[in-house]
């Protein structure tokens, strides 16, 4: 039977190898960033890592999605994006979620400070009722 050259080539193995390389190199860079900042600039510069990691996570997730889009089969795209095999991708997703949660909590706290939410009606629910054994 003659080979059909018009059919797309199966690129699954090549893309999986790219994803493994991206995961390996990304993990090394993720750990090396604070160490390099610590060696180059001391503790003060290494403290900036907390601001660098979210940007790094967004870039890594963008690269991961770009590589997975090259799969020929849509099932492989879904499988690679939902797989537990790529731990750095999961770490980046969780880290961005925690940063967003922390940012929201900080914003709520700042808004509370600005609006002066220390009125008696607002703090009454925080106080223990009279005669409560724990209060």
N, C-alpha and C positions, 0 to 999 in steps of 0.2 A: 504494500500500500504506500503510495507516495506521501511524502511529508507535506503538510499544509503550512507554508511559510507565512500565511496571512494571520494565523492564530497568534495571539500574544504569548510571548515566552513566559514560563513560570519563573517569577523573580522572588519567590518566597524565601529561599535559602540566602540569597544575597541581601535582602532587606533585613532578615533576622540577624545576619552577621553585622550589618550596620547598626542595628539597635543595640546589640551586645557591646559593640565598640563605643557607642554613644553612652551607654550606661556605665561602662568601665572608666572611660575618660572623664565623664561628668562627675562620677563619684570621687575620683582623685582630685579634680579641680575643686570640688565642693569642700573637701578636707584641707587641701593645700592653701586655699585662700586665707583663712584666718592664721595659719601657721606662717605664711609668707608675710602677712601684715605684721604679725608679732615680731618676726625676726628683723624686718626692715624698719619698723617705726615704734616698736614697743607696745605696751598695753593700751595706750590711748588710740593708736591707729588700729589695733586689732579690735577695739571696741566698735569700730565702724562696720564690722562684719554683720551686725544685726540689721544694718540698712542695705548691705550689698546682697545678702542672701535672697530677699524677695525678688530683686531684679534678676538675679541669676536663675531663680526658680521659674520665672516667667519665660526667660530666654530658653531654658532647657525644655520646658513643656511645649513651647512653640517649635523647637527643633524636632522633638519627638513626634509631634503631630505631622510635621512636614515629611518626616521619613516614613511614617506609617501610611500616609496618603498614597505612597507609591506602590502599595500592594495592589495586585490585579483583582483579587477577590475581596468583596466587601466583608465577607465573614472573617478574613484574616485581619482586616482593619479593626473590627469590633473586638476580636479575640486579643489582639495585641494591646489595645487600649484598656481592656478590662482585666487583663492578666495580672496575677500577683508576681510574675517573674521579674518585672522591672521595678525594683524596690526604690530606686532613686526617683522615679516618676511619682510613685505613691508618696514618698517623703516630701517632694516638692508640692504636691497637691495638699497634703496635710499642713505643711508649713504655711502656705498661702492662706488656707482656711483659718489657721490660728492667728496669723497676722491681721486678717480682716476682722476677726472677732476681737482681737486686742485693740485694733484701731477704733472699732465701734464702741467698745467699752470706754476707751479713753475719751472719745468724742462725747459720749453721754455724761461722763464725769465732768468734763470741761463745761458742757452746757449747763449742768447742774450748778457748777460754781458761778458761772456768769449770771444765771437767772436767779441765783440766791434761793435755792429750794430748801431753806431751813426754817420755814414758817411752822408754827405749831400744828397746823392741820397736816402738813406733810410728814412731820416727825412723830405724830401721835401713833401712827400705825407701827412704828419701830419700837415704841416703848412697851414694856411689859404691863399688863393690866394690874390694877391695884389688888394686892393680896395674892398675887401669883407666887407659887413656891420657888420658881426659878428666877424671879426677877428681883 
